[in-house]
Amino acid sequence: MDYKPYSTEWHRKRYLKEALDKYFDDYVDVEIIREDIYDILHSRASEAFDEYNRVNKLAESLND
């Protein structure tokens, strides 16, 4: 999918391509790439869950 040059989407795709190109240029095993992606997603989900818990705790305390 091509995006309008210099749009937010275009930059996002360019950054992803550059990151993947670096893995491939360094001959990184596909399993390592998969594990790195999983680690990033897991970290992001964990941070989001922690944020949810903080907001939920505050909301509960406001209801008391």
mmCIF file as gemmi writes it, N, C-alpha and C atoms, coordinates in Angstrom:
data_model
loop_
_atom_site.group_PDB
_atom_site.id
_atom_site.type_symbol
_atom_site.label_atom_id
_atom_site.label_alt_id
_atom_site.label_comp_id
_atom_site.label_asym_id
_atom_site.label_entity_id
_atom_site.label_seq_id
_atom_site.pdbx_PDB_ins_code
_atom_site.Cartn_x
_atom_site.Cartn_y
_atom_site.Cartn_z
_atom_site.occupancy
_atom_site.B_iso_or_equiv
_atom_site.pdbx_formal_charge
_atom_site.auth_seq_id
_atom_site.auth_asym_id
_atom_site.pdbx_PDB_model_num
ATOM 1 N N . MET Axp A 1 ? 0.844 -1.172 0 1 0 ? 1 A 1
ATOM 2 C CA . MET Axp A 1 ? 0 0 0 1 0 ? 1 A 1
ATOM 3 C C . MET Axp A 1 ? 0.895 1.243 0 1 0 ? 1 A 1
ATOM 4 N N . ASP Axp A 2 ? 0.616 2.128 -0.912 1 0 ? 2 A 1
ATOM 5 C CA . ASP Axp A 2 ? 1.386 3.359 -0.987 1 0 ? 2 A 1
ATOM 6 C C . ASP Axp A 2 ? 0.585 4.5 -0.37 1 0 ? 2 A 1
ATOM 7 N N . TYR Axp A 3 ? 1.302 5.366 0.323 1 0 ? 3 A 1
ATOM 8 C CA . TYR Axp A 3 ? 0.667 6.506 0.972 1 0 ? 3 A 1
ATOM 9 C C . TYR Axp A 3 ? 1.176 7.794 0.347 1 0 ? 3 A 1
ATOM 10 N N . LYS Axp A 4 ? 0.439 8.864 0.566 1 0 ? 4 A 1
ATOM 11 C CA . LYS Axp A 4 ? 0.842 10.177 0.089 1 0 ? 4 A 1
ATOM 12 C C . LYS Axp A 4 ? 2.21 10.501 0.696 1 0 ? 4 A 1
ATOM 13 N N . PRO Axp A 5 ? 3.187 10.919 -0.15 1 0 ? 5 A 1
ATOM 14 C CA . PRO Axp A 5 ? 4.525 11.206 0.375 1 0 ? 5 A 1
ATOM 15 C C . PRO Axp A 5 ? 4.493 12.2 1.53 1 0 ? 5 A 1
ATOM 16 N N . TYR Axp A 6 ? 5.286 11.867 2.537 1 0 ? 6 A 1
ATOM 17 C CA . TYR Axp A 6 ? 5.494 12.691 3.736 1 0 ? 6 A 1
ATOM 18 C C . TYR Axp A 6 ? 4.277 12.777 4.645 1 0 ? 6 A 1
ATOM 19 N N . SER Axp A 7 ? 3.275 11.956 4.389 1 0 ? 7 A 1
ATOM 20 C CA . SER Axp A 7 ? 2.131 11.899 5.298 1 0 ? 7 A 1
ATOM 21 C C . SER Axp A 7 ? 2.525 11.092 6.529 1 0 ? 7 A 1
ATOM 22 N N . THR Axp A 8 ? 1.693 11.146 7.545 1 0 ? 8 A 1
ATOM 23 C CA . THR Axp A 8 ? 1.946 10.371 8.761 1 0 ? 8 A 1
ATOM 24 C C . THR Axp A 8 ? 2.069 8.891 8.442 1 0 ? 8 A 1
ATOM 25 N N . GLU Axp A 9 ? 1.182 8.402 7.6 1 0 ? 9 A 1
ATOM 26 C CA . GLU Axp A 9 ? 1.2 6.987 7.227 1 0 ? 9 A 1
ATOM 27 C C . GLU Axp A 9 ? 2.472 6.628 6.465 1 0 ? 9 A 1
ATOM 28 N N . TRP Axp A 10 ? 2.898 7.51 5.588 1 0 ? 10 A 1
ATOM 29 C CA . TRP Axp A 10 ? 4.103 7.291 4.793 1 0 ? 10 A 1
ATOM 30 C C . TRP Axp A 10 ? 5.319 7.176 5.701 1 0 ? 10 A 1
ATOM 31 N N . HIS Axp A 11 ? 5.431 8.094 6.667 1 0 ? 11 A 1
ATOM 32 C CA . HIS Axp A 11 ? 6.554 8.044 7.613 1 0 ? 11 A 1
ATOM 33 C C . HIS Axp A 11 ? 6.515 6.782 8.449 1 0 ? 11 A 1
ATOM 34 N N . ARG Axp A 12 ? 5.334 6.403 8.925 1 0 ? 12 A 1
ATOM 35 C CA . ARG Axp A 12 ? 5.19 5.205 9.74 1 0 ? 12 A 1
ATOM 36 C C . ARG Axp A 12 ? 5.656 3.976 8.965 1 0 ? 12 A 1
ATOM 37 N N . LYS Axp A 13 ? 5.23 3.857 7.712 1 0 ? 13 A 1
ATOM 38 C CA . LYS Axp A 13 ? 5.635 2.717 6.895 1 0 ? 13 A 1
ATOM 39 C C . LYS Axp A 13 ? 7.136 2.757 6.616 1 0 ? 13 A 1
ATOM 40 N N . ARG Axp A 14 ? 7.678 3.946 6.388 1 0 ? 14 A 1
ATOM 41 C CA . ARG Axp A 14 ? 9.113 4.081 6.14 1 0 ? 14 A 1
ATOM 42 C C . ARG Axp A 14 ? 9.921 3.624 7.35 1 0 ? 14 A 1
ATOM 43 N N . TYR Axp A 15 ? 9.504 4.025 8.556 1 0 ? 15 A 1
ATOM 44 C CA . TYR Axp A 15 ? 10.216 3.616 9.775 1 0 ? 15 A 1
ATOM 45 C C . TYR Axp A 15 ? 10.188 2.102 9.943 1 0 ? 15 A 1
ATOM 46 N N . LEU Axp A 16 ? 9.029 1.494 9.683 1 0 ? 16 A 1
ATOM 47 C CA . LEU Axp A 16 ? 8.922 0.049 9.799 1 0 ? 16 A 1
ATOM 48 C C . LEU Axp A 16 ? 9.818 -0.64 8.779 1 0 ? 16 A 1
ATOM 49 N N . LYS Axp A 17 ? 9.815 -0.129 7.552 1 0 ? 17 A 1
ATOM 50 C CA . LYS Axp A 17 ? 10.661 -0.707 6.504 1 0 ? 17 A 1
ATOM 51 C C . LYS Axp A 17 ? 12.133 -0.604 6.883 1 0 ? 17 A 1
ATOM 52 N N . GLU Axp A 18 ? 12.547 0.55 7.386 1 0 ? 18 A 1
ATOM 53 C CA . GLU Axp A 18 ? 13.945 0.732 7.779 1 0 ? 18 A 1
ATOM 54 C C . GLU Axp A 18 ? 14.337 -0.232 8.894 1 0 ? 18 A 1
ATOM 55 N N . ALA Axp A 19 ? 13.441 -0.435 9.854 1 0 ? 19 A 1
ATOM 56 C CA . ALA Axp A 19 ? 13.735 -1.364 10.946 1 0 ? 19 A 1
ATOM 57 C C . ALA Axp A 19 ? 13.87 -2.789 10.421 1 0 ? 19 A 1
ATOM 58 N N . LEU Axp A 20 ? 12.936 -3.202 9.569 1 0 ? 20 A 1
ATOM 59 C CA . LEU Axp A 20 ? 13.01 -4.551 9.008 1 0 ? 20 A 1
ATOM 60 C C . LEU Axp A 20 ? 14.226 -4.715 8.107 1 0 ? 20 A 1
ATOM 61 N N . ASP Axp A 21 ? 14.523 -3.69 7.31 1 0 ? 21 A 1
ATOM 62 C CA . ASP Axp A 21 ? 15.712 -3.745 6.455 1 0 ? 21 A 1
ATOM 63 C C . ASP Axp A 21 ? 16.973 -3.944 7.289 1 0 ? 21 A 1
ATOM 64 N N . LYS Axp A 22 ? 17.053 -3.29 8.444 1 0 ? 22 A 1
ATOM 65 C CA . LYS Axp A 22 ? 18.221 -3.425 9.313 1 0 ? 22 A 1
ATOM 66 C C . LYS Axp A 22 ? 18.354 -4.862 9.804 1 0 ? 22 A 1
ATOM 67 N N . TYR Axp A 23 ? 17.233 -5.473 10.211 1 0 ? 23 A 1
ATOM 68 C CA . TYR Axp A 23 ? 17.282 -6.877 10.622 1 0 ? 23 A 1
ATOM 69 C C . TYR Axp A 23 ? 17.791 -7.751 9.479 1 0 ? 23 A 1
ATOM 70 N N . PHE Axp A 24 ? 17.226 -7.564 8.283 1 0 ? 24 A 1
ATOM 71 C CA . PHE Axp A 24 ? 17.62 -8.395 7.144 1 0 ? 24 A 1
ATOM 72 C C . PHE Axp A 24 ? 19.056 -8.126 6.712 1 0 ? 24 A 1
ATOM 73 N N . ASP Axp A 25 ? 19.467 -6.853 6.72 1 0 ? 25 A 1
ATOM 74 C CA . ASP Axp A 25 ? 20.842 -6.519 6.348 1 0 ? 25 A 1
ATOM 75 C C . ASP Axp A 25 ? 21.86 -7.13 7.307 1 0 ? 25 A 1
ATOM 76 N N . ASP Axp A 26 ? 21.457 -7.279 8.569 1 0 ? 26 A 1
ATOM 77 C CA . ASP Axp A 26 ? 22.333 -7.882 9.578 1 0 ? 26 A 1
ATOM 78 C C . ASP Axp A 26 ? 22.185 -9.401 9.644 1 0 ? 26 A 1
ATOM 79 N N . TYR Axp A 27 ? 21.412 -9.967 8.728 1 0 ? 27 A 1
ATOM 80 C CA . TYR Axp A 27 ? 21.19 -11.414 8.641 1 0 ? 27 A 1
ATOM 81 C C . TYR Axp A 27 ? 20.688 -11.999 9.965 1 0 ? 27 A 1
ATOM 82 N N . VAL Axp A 28 ? 19.77 -11.288 10.591 1 0 ? 28 A 1
ATOM 83 C CA . VAL Axp A 28 ? 19.183 -11.755 11.842 1 0 ? 28 A 1
ATOM 84 C C . VAL Axp A 28 ? 18.19 -12.871 11.527 1 0 ? 28 A 1
ATOM 85 N N . ASP Axp A 29 ? 18.255 -13.943 12.312 1 0 ? 29 A 1
ATOM 86 C CA . ASP Axp A 29 ? 17.36 -15.079 12.134 1 0 ? 29 A 1
ATOM 87 C C . ASP Axp A 29 ? 15.902 -14.633 12.292 1 0 ? 29 A 1
ATOM 88 N N . VAL Axp A 30 ? 15.036 -15.214 11.484 1 0 ? 30 A 1
ATOM 89 C CA . VAL Axp A 30 ? 13.618 -14.859 11.503 1 0 ? 30 A 1
ATOM 90 C C . VAL Axp A 30 ? 13.02 -15.075 12.894 1 0 ? 30 A 1
ATOM 91 N N . GLU Axp A 31 ? 13.461 -16.089 13.594 1 0 ? 31 A 1
ATOM 92 C CA . GLU Axp A 31 ? 12.948 -16.358 14.943 1 0 ? 31 A 1
ATOM 93 C C . GLU Axp A 31 ? 13.294 -15.21 15.901 1 0 ? 31 A 1
ATOM 94 N N . ILE Axp A 32 ? 14.458 -14.615 15.757 1 0 ? 32 A 1
ATOM 95 C CA . ILE Axp A 32 ? 14.857 -13.468 16.588 1 0 ? 32 A 1
ATOM 96 C C . ILE Axp A 32 ? 13.969 -12.267 16.261 1 0 ? 32 A 1
ATOM 97 N N . ILE Axp A 33 ? 13.698 -12.046 14.981 1 0 ? 33 A 1
ATOM 98 C CA . ILE Axp A 33 ? 12.816 -10.942 14.583 1 0 ? 33 A 1
ATOM 99 C C . ILE Axp A 33 ? 11.437 -11.145 15.206 1 0 ? 33 A 1
ATOM 100 N N . ARG Axp A 34 ? 10.924 -12.359 15.119 1 0 ? 34 A 1
ATOM 101 C CA . ARG Axp A 34 ? 9.619 -12.678 15.697 1 0 ? 34 A 1
ATOM 102 C C . ARG Axp A 34 ? 9.625 -12.437 17.203 1 0 ? 34 A 1
ATOM 103 N N . GLU Axp A 35 ? 10.675 -12.898 17.889 1 0 ? 35 A 1
ATOM 104 C CA . GLU Axp A 35 ? 10.762 -12.707 19.336 1 0 ? 35 A 1
ATOM 105 C C . GLU Axp A 35 ? 10.841 -11.227 19.706 1 0 ? 35 A 1
ATOM 106 N N . ASP Axp A 36 ? 11.585 -10.452 18.932 1 0 ? 36 A 1
ATOM 107 C CA . ASP Axp A 36 ? 11.689 -9.015 19.204 1 0 ? 36 A 1
ATOM 108 C C . ASP Axp A 36 ? 10.331 -8.329 19.035 1 0 ? 36 A 1
ATOM 109 N N . ILE Axp A 37 ? 9.619 -8.687 17.98 1 0 ? 37 A 1
ATOM 110 C CA . ILE Axp A 37 ? 8.285 -8.107 17.766 1 0 ? 37 A 1
ATOM 111 C C . ILE Axp A 37 ? 7.37 -8.499 18.914 1 0 ? 37 A 1
ATOM 112 N N . TYR Axp A 38 ? 7.403 -9.763 19.318 1 0 ? 38 A 1
ATOM 113 C CA . TYR Axp A 38 ? 6.577 -10.224 20.428 1 0 ? 38 A 1
ATOM 114 C C . TYR Axp A 38 ? 6.924 -9.465 21.71 1 0 ? 38 A 1
ATOM 115 N N . ASP Axp A 39 ? 8.225 -9.29 21.996 1 0 ? 39 A 1
ATOM 116 C CA . ASP Axp A 39 ? 8.651 -8.568 23.2 1 0 ? 39 A 1
ATOM 117 C C . ASP Axp A 39 ? 8.128 -7.134 23.203 1 0 ? 39 A 1
ATOM 118 N N . ILE Axp A 40 ? 8.188 -6.474 22.049 1 0 ? 40 A 1
ATOM 119 C CA . ILE Axp A 40 ? 7.703 -5.101 21.945 1 0 ? 40 A 1
ATOM 120 C C . ILE Axp A 40 ? 6.198 -5.049 22.186 1 0 ? 40 A 1
ATOM 121 N N . LEU Axp A 41 ? 5.463 -5.974 21.563 1 0 ? 41 A 1
ATOM 122 C CA . LEU Axp A 41 ? 4.012 -6.014 21.75 1 0 ? 41 A 1
ATOM 123 C C . LEU Axp A 41 ? 3.645 -6.337 23.195 1 0 ? 41 A 1
ATOM 124 N N . HIS Axp A 42 ? 4.359 -7.281 23.796 1 0 ? 42 A 1
ATOM 125 C CA . HIS Axp A 42 ? 4.096 -7.654 25.186 1 0 ? 42 A 1
ATOM 126 C C . HIS Axp A 42 ? 4.357 -6.477 26.122 1 0 ? 42 A 1
ATOM 127 N N . SER Axp A 43 ? 5.44 -5.771 25.891 1 0 ? 43 A 1
ATOM 128 C CA . SER Axp A 43 ? 5.773 -4.608 26.716 1 0 ? 43 A 1
ATOM 129 C C . SER Axp A 43 ? 4.697 -3.537 26.582 1 0 ? 43 A 1
ATOM 130 N N . ARG Axp A 44 ? 4.271 -3.286 25.381 1 0 ? 44 A 1
ATOM 131 C CA . ARG Axp A 44 ? 3.228 -2.279 25.134 1 0 ? 44 A 1
ATOM 132 C C . ARG Axp A 44 ? 1.923 -2.668 25.819 1 0 ? 44 A 1
ATOM 133 N N . ALA Axp A 45 ? 1.547 -3.949 25.714 1 0 ? 45 A 1
ATOM 134 C CA . ALA Axp A 45 ? 0.321 -4.424 26.343 1 0 ? 45 A 1
ATOM 135 C C . ALA Axp A 45 ? 0.427 -4.339 27.86 1 0 ? 45 A 1
ATOM 136 N N . SER Axp A 46 ? 1.574 -4.671 28.4 1 0 ? 46 A 1
ATOM 137 C CA . SER Axp A 46 ? 1.775 -4.617 29.842 1 0 ? 46 A 1
ATOM 138 C C . SER Axp A 46 ? 1.657 -3.184 30.356 1 0 ? 46 A 1
ATOM 139 N N . GLU Axp A 47 ? 2.26 -2.249 29.636 1 0 ? 47 A 1
ATOM 140 C CA . GLU Axp A 47 ? 2.168 -0.838 30.024 1 0 ? 47 A 1
ATOM 141 C C . GLU Axp A 47 ? 0.727 -0.344 29.949 1 0 ? 47 A 1
ATOM 142 N N . ALA Axp A 48 ? -0.001 -0.763 28.921 1 0 ? 48 A 1
ATOM 143 C CA . ALA Axp A 48 ? -1.397 -0.363 28.77 1 0 ? 48 A 1
ATOM 144 C C . ALA Axp A 48 ? -2.243 -0.942 29.904 1 0 ? 48 A 1
ATOM 145 N N . PHE Axp A 49 ? -1.975 -2.182 30.285 1 0 ? 49 A 1
ATOM 146 C CA . PHE Axp A 49 ? -2.717 -2.809 31.375 1 0 ? 49 A 1
ATOM 147 C C . PHE Axp A 49 ? -2.438 -2.101 32.697 1 0 ? 49 A 1
ATOM 148 N N . ASP Axp A 50 ? -1.18 -1.735 32.938 1 0 ? 50 A 1
ATOM 149 C CA . ASP Axp A 50 ? -0.829 -0.987 34.153 1 0 ? 50 A 1
ATOM 150 C C . ASP Axp A 50 ? -1.554 0.356 34.188 1 0 ? 50 A 1
ATOM 151 N N . GLU Axp A 51 ? -1.605 1.038 33.057 1 0 ? 51 A 1
ATOM 152 C CA . GLU Axp A 51 ? -2.314 2.318 32.96 1 0 ? 51 A 1
ATOM 153 C C . GLU Axp A 51 ? -3.802 2.122 33.24 1 0 ? 51 A 1
ATOM 154 N N . TYR Axp A 52 ? -4.389 1.095 32.658 1 0 ? 52 A 1
ATOM 155 C CA . TYR Axp A 52 ? -5.797 0.787 32.899 1 0 ? 52 A 1
ATOM 156 C C . TYR Axp A 52 ? -6.049 0.576 34.397 1 0 ? 52 A 1
ATOM 157 N N . ASN Axp A 53 ? -5.173 -0.187 35.035 1 0 ? 53 A 1
ATOM 158 C CA . ASN Axp A 53 ? -5.346 -0.446 36.468 1 0 ? 53 A 1
ATOM 159 C C . ASN Axp A 53 ? -5.269 0.84 37.286 1 0 ? 53 A 1
ATOM 160 N N . ARG Axp A 54 ? -4.362 1.737 36.938 1 0 ? 54 A 1
ATOM 161 C CA . ARG Axp A 54 ? -4.254 3.016 37.657 1 0 ? 54 A 1
ATOM 162 C C . ARG Axp A 54 ? -5.527 3.844 37.482 1 0 ? 54 A 1
ATOM 163 N N . VAL Axp A 55 ? -6.018 3.921 36.258 1 0 ? 55 A 1
ATOM 164 C CA . VAL Axp A 55 ? -7.231 4.702 35.989 1 0 ? 55 A 1
ATOM 165 C C . VAL Axp A 55 ? -8.419 4.062 36.704 1 0 ? 55 A 1
ATOM 166 N N . ASN Axp A 56 ? -8.524 2.749 36.631 1 0 ? 56 A 1
ATOM 167 C CA . ASN Axp A 56 ? -9.623 2.055 37.276 1 0 ? 56 A 1
ATOM 168 C C . ASN Axp A 56 ? -9.586 2.248 38.796 1 0 ? 56 A 1
ATOM 169 N N . LYS Axp A 57 ? -8.405 2.195 39.384 1 0 ? 57 A 1
ATOM 170 C CA . LYS Axp A 57 ? -8.273 2.405 40.828 1 0 ? 57 A 1
ATOM 171 C C . LYS Axp A 57 ? -8.727 3.819 41.212 1 0 ? 57 A 1
ATOM 172 N N . LEU Axp A 58 ? -8.332 4.801 40.418 1 0 ? 58 A 1
ATOM 173 C CA . LEU Axp A 58 ? -8.762 6.175 40.676 1 0 ? 58 A 1
ATOM 174 C C . LEU Axp A 58 ? -10.278 6.298 40.552 1 0 ? 58 A 1
ATOM 175 N N . ALA Axp A 59 ? -10.832 5.713 39.503 1 0 ? 59 A 1
ATOM 176 C CA . ALA Axp A 59 ? -12.28 5.778 39.298 1 0 ? 59 A 1
ATOM 177 C C . ALA Axp A 59 ? -13.025 5.141 40.46 1 0 ? 59 A 1
ATOM 178 N N . GLU Axp A 60 ? -12.539 4.006 40.924 1 0 ? 60 A 1
ATOM 179 C CA . GLU Axp A 60 ? -13.171 3.347 42.077 1 0 ? 60 A 1
ATOM 180 C C . GLU Axp A 60 ? -13.093 4.228 43.326 1 0 ? 60 A 1
ATOM 181 N N . SER Axp A 61 ? -11.959 4.876 43.516 1 0 ? 61 A 1
ATOM 182 C CA . SER Axp A 61 ? -11.829 5.728 44.717 1 0 ? 61 A 1
ATOM 183 C C . SER Axp A 61 ? -12.741 6.942 44.635 1 0 ? 61 A 1
ATOM 184 N N . LEU Axp A 62 ? -13.028 7.418 43.439 1 0 ? 62 A 1
ATOM 185 C CA . LEU Axp A 62 ? -13.94 8.55 43.27 1 0 ? 62 A 1
ATOM 186 C C . LEU Axp A 62 ? -15.384 8.141 43.556 1 0 ? 62 A 1
ATOM 187 N N . ASN Axp A 63 ? -15.695 6.884 43.349 1 0 ? 63 A 1
ATOM 188 C CA . ASN Axp A 63 ? -17.05 6.376 43.596 1 0 ? 63 A 1
ATOM 189 C C . ASN Axp A 63 ? -17.304 6.109 45.08 1 0 ? 63 A 1
ATOM 190 N N . ASP Axp A 64 ? -16.271 6.066 45.877 1 0 ? 64 A 1
ATOM 191 C CA . ASP Axp A 64 ? -16.421 5.775 47.312 1 0 ? 64 A 1
ATOM 192 C C . ASP Axp A 64 ? -16.92 6.961 48.079 1 0 ? 64 A 1
